[in-house]
Structure formats: structure tokens, C-alpha cells
């Protein structure tokens, strides 16, 4: 058992929208990711996602509304709910997701990260 310095881990992240594993919890990964710009509309058939904003403001778009997630706040997106993460400025997010979660959910494209790197 060792502590994880999240500031140090975020310092190692070079690419936006590319989650990195920093821990494991039961059948889930704990990941860090830097976001900037707009991602893609997607959903996850089997997995809920927890987004904990550690720096900046994340706007999560849903088909019927937008939700702003401020620094120090979290949002859980239930499985099956289509969403589009948007970050006007750089945002640092801690994710807690089942190990089976693909960052692009039901889609596979150039933004899909199939092999996750551990930091």
C-alpha cells in the first residue's frame, strides 16, 4: 500500500483525452485524464462512469441539457446515457470506471484508447 500523488501523475500526462491508470479498486480502474476541447457523443452500454473534476470546469452535454461540473465536484453518468464531455480550458479529471470501460463507449474511432497505460 502506497499513496498516489495525483499532481505528480497529472504532470506525466501529455495528451488530452487519453486516460491513464493510477490505481485499481475491486473490478474498476482509477484513471487520470486531461481534457481540452470537445470529445464525441457516446454512451456505455454496461458501465456507469464517475467524473471527479480536480482542476477546471467540465461541461457534460446530454441530449436534453448541459451540466457544468466545477472543480471539486463529481458527476456520475449512468450506463446507457449518451453524453459529450466538453472542456473550454484544460480540465483534470479523476475517473472511476469498470475495467471493461472503453473511453469512446459504443464507438471505435481514432480517439479510442484500447490499451491503457499505467502511470
C-alpha positions as CSV (number, residue, x, y, z in Angstrom):
1,X,0.0,0.0,0.0
2,X,1.4,3.3,-1.1
3,X,-0.1,6.8,-1.6
4,X,-0.6,8.2,-5.1
5,X,0.4,11.8,-5.7
6,X,-2.2,12.9,-8.2
7,X,-0.4,16.2,-9.0
8,X,2.7,14.2,-10.0
9,X,0.6,11.8,-12.1
10,X,-1.1,14.6,-13.9
11,X,2.4,16.0,-14.6
12,X,3.1,12.8,-16.6
13,X,0.0,13.1,-18.8
14,X,1.0,14.7,-22.2
15,X,-2.1,14.0,-24.4
16,X,-5.7,15.2,-24.0
17,X,-8.5,12.6,-23.9
18,X,-6.1,9.7,-23.2
19,X,-6.8,8.2,-19.7
20,X,-4.0,6.7,-17.7
21,X,-4.4,4.1,-14.9
22,X,-3.2,5.2,-11.5
23,X,-4.9,2.5,-9.4
24,X,-7.3,-0.4,-9.1
25,X,-10.3,-0.7,-6.9
26,X,-12.2,-4.0,-7.0
27,X,-13.2,-4.5,-10.6
28,X,-12.6,-0.9,-11.5
29,X,-9.7,1.3,-12.6
30,X,-8.9,4.7,-11.1
31,X,-7.7,6.9,-14.0
32,X,-6.5,10.4,-14.5
33,X,-7.1,12.3,-17.8
34,X,-6.6,15.8,-19.1
35,X,-9.4,17.2,-21.2
36,X,-9.5,20.1,-23.6
37,X,-11.9,20.8,-26.4
38,X,-14.8,18.7,-27.3
39,X,-14.9,14.8,-27.3
40,X,-17.5,12.8,-29.1
41,X,-21.1,11.8,-28.4
42,X,-21.1,8.3,-27.0
43,X,-22.6,6.0,-24.3
44,X,-21.6,3.0,-22.4
45,X,-24.0,0.0,-22.5
46,X,-22.8,-1.8,-19.4
47,X,-20.8,0.8,-17.3
48,X,-21.5,3.8,-15.2
49,X,-18.8,6.5,-15.1
50,X,-17.7,8.7,-12.3
51,X,-16.0,12.0,-13.3
52,X,-14.3,13.9,-10.4
53,X,-13.1,17.3,-11.5
54,X,-9.8,18.2,-9.8
55,X,-8.9,21.3,-11.9
56,X,-11.0,23.4,-14.1
57,X,-14.6,23.2,-15.3
58,X,-16.1,20.3,-17.3
59,X,-19.3,20.8,-19.2
60,X,-21.1,17.5,-19.8
61,X,-23.6,17.7,-22.6
62,X,-26.6,15.4,-22.6
63,X,-29.3,15.3,-25.3
64,X,-31.8,17.2,-23.1
65,X,-29.5,19.5,-21.1
66,X,-25.9,20.5,-20.1
67,X,-24.4,20.1,-16.7
68,X,-21.4,22.1,-15.5
69,X,-19.1,20.2,-13.2
70,X,-16.9,22.6,-11.2
71,X,-13.5,21.9,-9.6
72,X,-14.1,19.7,-6.5
73,X,-17.4,18.3,-7.9
74,X,-18.2,15.0,-9.4
75,X,-20.8,13.6,-11.8
76,X,-21.9,10.1,-12.3
77,X,-23.1,9.3,-15.9
78,X,-25.4,6.2,-15.7
79,X,-24.9,3.4,-18.2
80,X,-26.8,3.9,-21.5
81,X,-26.9,7.7,-21.2
82,X,-25.5,9.4,-24.3
83,X,-23.1,12.2,-23.3
84,X,-20.5,14.6,-24.7
85,X,-17.7,15.9,-22.5
86,X,-16.5,19.5,-23.3
87,X,-13.7,21.4,-21.8
88,X,-13.2,25.0,-22.9
89,X,-9.9,25.1,-21.0
90,X,-7.7,22.3,-19.7
91,X,-9.5,20.2,-17.1
92,X,-8.0,17.5,-14.9
93,X,-10.4,14.6,-14.1
94,X,-10.2,11.5,-12.0
95,X,-12.3,8.7,-13.4
96,X,-13.5,5.6,-11.6
97,X,-14.8,3.0,-14.1
98,X,-15.2,-0.7,-14.5
99,X,-12.1,-2.2,-16.2
100,X,-14.2,-3.0,-19.2
101,X,-14.9,0.7,-20.0
102,X,-13.7,1.9,-23.3
103,X,-13.2,5.7,-23.4
104,X,-15.4,6.1,-26.5
105,X,-18.1,3.7,-25.3
106,X,-20.2,2.3,-28.1
107,X,-17.9,3.8,-30.8
108,X,-14.5,2.9,-32.1
109,X,-12.5,5.6,-33.9
110,X,-9.2,7.5,-33.8
111,X,-10.0,8.7,-30.3
112,X,-10.4,5.2,-28.9
113,X,-7.7,4.2,-26.3
114,X,-7.8,0.4,-26.4
115,X,-4.6,-0.2,-24.4
116,X,-4.4,1.9,-21.3
117,X,-1.0,3.0,-19.9
118,X,-0.3,2.7,-16.2
119,X,1.5,5.7,-14.6
